[in-house]
Amino acid sequence: MTSLVELGFSKLTFSEVVLALEVGGGVHVQPIGVRLSGDMLWARAFRSTRLYGMLREGLKGSLNITYDPRAFL
């Protein structure tokens, strides 16, 4: 299994990833910064974003990592 460090994530910098969540029957897609903390990725959402509001209401999701650009077509 490839480690998060081998994928390019760091505890010193934020990496930009695309987050896709199902919300109310629709899909919410948004870039978000993540940083490595131990063996986990921690995300930061700006307070002024719709995502921050949804997270405050208890929305949870998952982050999938791929190098295949066809996943975004």
Short mmCIF file of the C-alpha atoms (twelve columns), coordinates in Angstrom:
data_MODEL
# 
_entry.id   MODEL 
# 
loop_
_atom_site.group_PDB 
_atom_site.id 
_atom_site.type_symbol 
_atom_site.label_atom_id 
_atom_site.label_alt_id 
_atom_site.label_comp_id 
_atom_site.label_asym_id 
_atom_site.label_seq_id 
_atom_site.Cartn_x 
_atom_site.Cartn_y 
_atom_site.Cartn_z 
_atom_site.pdbx_PDB_model_num 
ATOM 1  C CA . MET A 1  0.000   0.000  0.000   1 
ATOM 2  C CA . THR A 2  1.306   3.463  -0.918  1 
ATOM 3  C CA . SER A 3  1.734   5.864  2.013   1 
ATOM 4  C CA . LEU A 4  0.353   9.393  2.063   1 
ATOM 5  C CA . VAL A 5  3.933   10.735 2.116   1 
ATOM 6  C CA . GLU A 6  4.717   8.744  -1.030  1 
ATOM 7  C CA . LEU A 7  1.637   10.323 -2.638  1 
ATOM 8  C CA . GLY A 8  3.126   13.768 -1.945  1 
ATOM 9  C CA . PHE A 9  1.266   14.856 1.187   1 
ATOM 10 C CA . SER A 10 3.254   16.708 3.858   1 
ATOM 11 C CA . LYS A 11 2.841   17.856 7.460   1 
ATOM 12 C CA . LEU A 12 4.488   21.162 6.512   1 
ATOM 13 C CA . THR A 13 2.279   22.283 3.607   1 
ATOM 14 C CA . PHE A 14 -1.316  22.094 2.469   1 
ATOM 15 C CA . SER A 15 -2.143  20.126 -0.674  1 
ATOM 16 C CA . GLU A 16 -5.167  21.003 -2.795  1 
ATOM 17 C CA . VAL A 17 -7.612  18.180 -3.420  1 
ATOM 18 C CA . VAL A 18 -11.132 17.981 -4.853  1 
ATOM 19 C CA . LEU A 19 -13.866 16.986 -2.421  1 
ATOM 20 C CA . ALA A 20 -17.178 15.602 -3.720  1 
ATOM 21 C CA . LEU A 21 -20.109 15.144 -1.348  1 
ATOM 22 C CA . GLU A 22 -23.720 14.119 -1.809  1 
ATOM 23 C CA . VAL A 23 -25.903 16.824 -0.332  1 
ATOM 24 C CA . GLY A 24 -29.685 16.786 -0.394  1 
ATOM 25 C CA . GLY A 25 -29.909 14.613 -3.508  1 
ATOM 26 C CA . GLY A 26 -27.288 16.666 -5.349  1 
ATOM 27 C CA . VAL A 27 -23.524 16.741 -5.528  1 
ATOM 28 C CA . HIS A 28 -21.321 19.441 -4.000  1 
ATOM 29 C CA . VAL A 29 -17.806 19.587 -5.484  1 
ATOM 30 C CA . GLN A 30 -15.183 21.903 -4.031  1 
ATOM 31 C CA . PRO A 31 -11.417 22.192 -3.814  1 
ATOM 32 C CA . ILE A 32 -10.095 21.987 -0.270  1 
ATOM 33 C CA . GLY A 33 -6.662  22.080 1.332   1 
ATOM 34 C CA . VAL A 34 -5.452  19.105 3.349   1 
ATOM 35 C CA . ARG A 35 -2.353  18.594 5.476   1 
ATOM 36 C CA . LEU A 36 -0.785  15.392 6.742   1 
ATOM 37 C CA . SER A 37 -1.067  14.785 10.488  1 
ATOM 38 C CA . GLY A 38 0.358   11.419 11.491  1 
ATOM 39 C CA . ASP A 39 -1.378  8.934  9.211   1 
ATOM 40 C CA . MET A 40 -4.442  11.141 8.633   1 
ATOM 41 C CA . LEU A 41 -5.261  14.067 6.346   1 
ATOM 42 C CA . TRP A 42 -6.777  17.122 8.012   1 
ATOM 43 C CA . ALA A 43 -8.944  19.442 5.914   1 
ATOM 44 C CA . ARG A 44 -9.471  23.158 6.433   1 
ATOM 45 C CA . ALA A 45 -12.574 24.948 5.183   1 
ATOM 46 C CA . PHE A 46 -12.907 28.747 5.127   1 
ATOM 47 C CA . ARG A 47 -15.723 30.040 7.332   1 
ATOM 48 C CA . SER A 48 -17.171 32.042 4.445   1 
ATOM 49 C CA . THR A 49 -17.796 28.923 2.298   1 
ATOM 50 C CA . ARG A 50 -20.912 26.842 1.845   1 
ATOM 51 C CA . LEU A 51 -18.874 23.757 2.766   1 
ATOM 52 C CA . TYR A 52 -18.007 25.211 6.183   1 
ATOM 53 C CA . GLY A 53 -21.708 25.741 6.886   1 
ATOM 54 C CA . MET A 54 -22.523 22.174 5.880   1 
ATOM 55 C CA . LEU A 55 -19.723 20.795 8.060   1 
ATOM 56 C CA . ARG A 56 -20.970 22.819 11.039  1 
ATOM 57 C CA . GLU A 57 -24.349 21.113 10.568  1 
ATOM 58 C CA . GLY A 58 -22.662 17.714 10.870  1 
ATOM 59 C CA . LEU A 59 -22.087 16.750 7.224   1 
ATOM 60 C CA . LYS A 60 -19.397 14.099 6.905   1 
ATOM 61 C CA . GLY A 61 -17.741 12.637 3.846   1 
ATOM 62 C CA . SER A 62 -14.696 10.871 2.539   1 
ATOM 63 C CA . LEU A 63 -11.758 11.827 0.382   1 
ATOM 64 C CA . ASN A 64 -10.636 9.600  -2.481  1 
ATOM 65 C CA . ILE A 65 -7.177  9.976  -3.985  1 
ATOM 66 C CA . THR A 66 -6.466  9.231  -7.647  1 
ATOM 67 C CA . TYR A 67 -3.876  10.114 -10.273 1 
ATOM 68 C CA . ASP A 68 -6.310  9.220  -13.053 1 
ATOM 69 C CA . PRO A 69 -7.820  12.419 -14.535 1 
ATOM 70 C CA . ARG A 70 -10.648 10.389 -16.092 1 
ATOM 71 C CA . ALA A 71 -12.275 10.341 -12.654 1 
ATOM 72 C CA . PHE A 72 -13.212 14.003 -13.214 1 
ATOM 73 C CA . LEU A 73 -14.802 13.618 -16.649 1 
# 
